[in-house]
């Protein structure tokens, strides 16, 4: 049986995750600021970002195996401390190579906090609703970051003046100052998080490692996000090829951000009250349609309608799918590790998507490639979804029976 978390515990858990993860959520701005601060190429700045993302993935994979054995609050406090120190030290490194090295332990700590938060969420009595709230909060955090970080890039000169000229701060340092403040704020929410710790003799802790089918499902989720990213990374450029202005593109992406808040909440609500196969099939079907329209349409109106759906539907897929994984593996290891596969798929997508784009005259080939990846991933996931569907036949808003595996 899952654990019934109070509203305060759920909000505290979400706050710890988002505040600790701020530097990762702002990665697109980090790349731009790194290029400005160090006069670096896009490739060099991207290498720093990719290194940090892969470090996060490693941290997630490692700590997902231990989140149910160690006191969660201890992991949060240690992880946030390392993240805070890493972000603060990043403001003072002299060159790009030093920054790259420093972001490795910071990324590992980010992975530890993320895996622990997700494993804890997986033990909720209603995991779909819990993950829905978390994913919706990620969307809301994205809106806030999009507002604050472009302004923080210009804080370097005022920060240098405030330091009396002892330090020469640049465009990147304003961003890391924001992340430091977020890290400090995260401390205040740790005490309110649910403390889930299993004694070695409890049935959940004594379970063996998740079955092979669970890890195959995680690979499929990563492959789905990989396919989605091969088109998603080029949405702005595709919009420009349609002749859309920067202002119009901004409004479309703002609509996408709003969808990113609403859609996961709706998916979590529906997923906690229905069997998973139907809503997941509908989400994937709509995602494939949106993917095709985004890549092939010549209509600005159709593109503007499809982009918010294309961007937000994967976040609607996750709460329900993670609920399936949470019942397949009650220890939370699979749900806790999912971020590693999503991050890895996202990190590989820009290179693969760029290669596919170079082979064609427009983004239609990217759309077809993305559709194939998404469809294959869903087919791989179908056995575990159908097994949970059968086990969920008596669902009525209460926790579902755990499917055998």
N, C-alpha and C positions, 0 to 999 in steps of 0.2 A: 504494500500500500504506500502511496505517496504521502508527502507531508503537506499539511495545510499551512501555507505561509500567510501571515497577516499583510494588509496593505502596506504598512510601514516597512516590513521586512522586504517585500518585493521592491518597493521604491528605493530602499537603501542598497539592495543588491544591484539594481539597475544603475544607480548613481555611481557606485564604486567601479563598475565595469566601464561606464562611459567616461568618467573623469580620468581614470587611469589610462584609458585607451585614446585619449584626445589626440596625441601625437600621430597615431595611426590613422584616425579619422580625417586628420588634416594633411594627409600625405601628398595630395595634389599640390597644395600650397607650399609644402616643404620643398618639393622638387624645384618649383619656381624660385623660392627664396635661396636655395642652395646655389643654383645657377647664378643668381645675382650677387650673392655674398662672396663667392669664391671665383667668380668669373669662369665658371665651369661649363662644359658642354652639357647638352641634354642627356647624352649617354652617361657621362660621369655622375651627374646628379641622379639619374635613374638608377645607377648602380648602387648608390647609397640607399635609396628607397627599397630596391629589391633585396639588398642584404638585410635590412631591418625587417622586411616582410617575411623573409625566409627564417630569420631568427625567431620571430613571433611564432611561426608555424612549428619550429622545433620545440619551443617552449610549451606550446599547446599540447603537442604529442606526448612529451615527457610528463608534464604535470597532470594530464588527463588520467594517467594511470595511478596517481597518488592522491588526487583530490578527495577521495573517499576514505583515506587512511589518516590524514593529518588534519588537525583543527583548521577549519577554513579561515578563521580570523587571523591566525598566525601567518598563513600564506598571503593574505591580503596585506597585512602590515609590512611583512618583509618585501613583498613585490612592489608595493607602492613606494616604499623607501628607496629601493633600487631605481625605480622609474624616476622618482623625484631627483635623485642624485645624478642620474644619467642626463636628464633634461637640463638640469642646472649646469652641469659640466659642459654640455654641448654649446653653451653660450660663450665659452672661453677657449675652445680648441683653436689652434693656430692655422690648421690646414685641413684640406678635404680628406686626406687619408686618416688623420687622427679622428675626424668626425665619423668616418665609416667604421673604424674599430670600436669607437665608443658606443655606436648604435647597436652593436651585437649583444652585449649583456643587457642593455635596455630593452631590446626586443625579446630576449629570453624571459625577462621579468614580466613584460606585457603578456606574453604567452601564458605564463603561470597564473596570472590574475584572471585572464580570459577563460582558461580551461576550468579553473576552480569555480568561477561564477556560473559558467554554463553547466557544469556537472551538478552544481547545487540546484540550478533551475530545473534540471532534468528530474530531480527527485520530488518536484511539486506534485500535489494530488491532481492538478489540472495543468500538465506541462504545456499544452497548446496555448492556453491563455497566458501563461507565464512568459513563454517565448514570444508571443504576440506583443505583449507589453514591452519587452526588451527591444524587439526589432522596431517597434513604433518609436521608442525613445531614441534609437539610433538615428531614425529619420529626423526627429526633432533636433537632436544634437547637430546633425549635419546642417540644418538651417542656421543654427546659432554660430557654428564654425564658419559658414560661408559669409556671415555678416562681420564677425570679429577679425578673422585672420587677414583679410585684405588690408584692413586698417593697421593691424599689428606689424605688417611688413615695414611700415613707415616709422616705427618707434625707435629705430636704431640711434638716430641722432639725438633725440631727447634723452634716451637712456645714457648715452655717452656724456651728455651735459650734466645729468643728474649725478653721475659718478665722478664728476669733477675732472674729467679727461683722463682718469687713471686707466680706463678701459675703452677700447674702440669697438663699440657695438655696431652690428650691421643689420641687414634686412632679415636674416634668419633669426637673430637673437630676440626680436620682438615676438616671434612665434613661440620660441622655447620659453619665454617669460609667461606666455599664456598657459603653456603646458605645465609649468611649475606651479602656477596658481591653481590649476585644475588638480594637480597631485596633492597639494595641501588641502584643498577642499575635500578630496576623497577620504582623507583620514577621519573626518567628522561623521562619515556614514558607515564606517566599518562596524562599529558597535551595534548598529541596528540591523545588520545582515543576519540571515538565518545561520546558525552555527550547526552544520551537519558534520558529525564525526562518528564514524563507525568503529566500534570495538572489533578487534581481530576475530572474535568469536561469534559475531552477529551473522545471520544468514546472508545479508547483502555483501558484507565484506568478504565472506568466505567463498563467494561464487568464483568460479574460474574466469579466465579472461573471456571477453565477448567472443561469440562464435564468428567463424570466417565470414558468414553472410553479412554480419554487421559491418565489418571492415570493407567488404565489397560495396556495400551501400554507401559508405563514406566516400569511396573512390568515385562512385557514380555522382554523388552530390558535387564533388570537386570538378568532375568532368562537365556537369551541367553549367556550373559557374564559369568554367573555362570557355565553353562555347558561347555563353551569354556575353562574356567580356570581349570576345573577338570582334563583335559588332558594337557593343556598348562603349568601348574605348574611343570609337570614332563618331559618336553621335553629334558632337559639335561640328566636326568637319563635314559630315553628311548634311547637316542643316545649312551650312554655308554654301554647299554645292547646289542646294535648292533655292539659294538667293535670299535666305532669311537674314534679317538684321541681327546685330548683337542684342539689341533690346528685346526683340521677339524671342530669340533663343533663351534669354534670361527668364522671360515669363513662362516659357514651356518647361524649363527646368525647375522653376519655382512650383509649378503645378505638379511636377514629378515628386518634389520634396513633400508636398502636402499629401499626395497619394501614398508616399512612403511612410507616412504616419498613420493614415486611416486604414490602408489595406491590411497590414499585419494584425492590427487590432481586430478587424472584422474576421480575418482568417482564424485567429486564435479563438474568437467567440464561437464561430461556426464549427471549427475543428474539435472543440471540447464537447460538442453536442451531437456530432454525427460520426458515422464511420468514415475513415480517411480516404477510401478509394475515390468516391465521387468528387469531393471538393478538390483533391489533388489532380484528378483528371481534367476537371474544368479549368483549373489554374494553368496547367501545362498546355491545354488546348488554346486558351486565350493568349498565352505567352508565344506560342508558335505563330498565331495569326498576327500578333503585334510585331513580332520579329520580321515576318515576311513584309508587312506593310512598311515598316521603318526602312528596310533595305531596298525596296523596289519602287515605292510610290514616287510620283512626280508632283503630288499635291501637297502644298504647305499645310492645308487644313488636316488632311489625313495623317501626315507626319506628326503634327502637333498633338493630335489625339492619341496616336499610337505610342509616342515616346514615353509619356508618364506611365502607361500600362506596362510597356516593355521594361522600364526601370524598376517598377515597384512589385511586379508579380513574383520575382524570385524571393522577395522578402515576405510575400504571402505564403509561398510554398514552404519556407523553412519552419515556421511554428508548428504546422501540422506534421511535417516529416520528422521533426525532432521529437514530437510527441510519440510517433511510431517507434523511433529509436529508443526513447526513454522507457517504453514498455518492453521492448526487445532486450534491453540491457538496463535493469533497474539500478546498477551501480553508478550510472551516469557517465561512464568512461567514453562511450561512443558519442553521446551528445556533447560532452566536454571537448572531445577531439575534433569535432566537425569543423571548427574555425580553421584548423591547420590545412584541411583539404580545400576549403573555400579560398583561403589566402593563396595557397599554391596555385590553384587554378587561375585566380585573378592575376597572379604575378606572371604566369606564362602567356596569358591571353594577348597582351600588347604585341609581343614578338610574332606570335602565330597569326594574329589578325592583320598585322602589317604585311606579312609575307603573302597572305591570301589576297589582300588589297592590291599588292603590286602585280599580281597575276591577272588582274581584271581591270576593266575600264571604269567601274563604279563599285558601289558597296553591295550590289546584288549578290555577288559570290560570298561575301562575308555573311549575308543573311542566310543563304542556303547552308553554308557551313555551320552557322550557329544553330539553325533548325535541326540539322542532322545530329549534332552533339547533344542537344536538349532531348530529342526524341530517343536516342540510344540510351542516355542516362536514365530516362524515365522507364524504359523497358527493363533495364537492369534492376531498378528499384521495385518493379511490380511484384515480385514474389514476396518480399518482406511487407509491402503495403497490403497485399491481399491476405496474408496470414493474420495481420493485425485487424483487417476488416472483418474476418470471420470471428476473431476473438472479441470484437467490439459490438456484436449484434444486439446486446442488451443495454447499450449506452443510453444514458438519460441525464447527462450533465454531471455525473459522478465519475470517479476514477474508474478506468477500465480494468478488467482482469488482465493480468500479465500473460501475453502469449508465450507458449512454450517455444524453446529454441534449443 
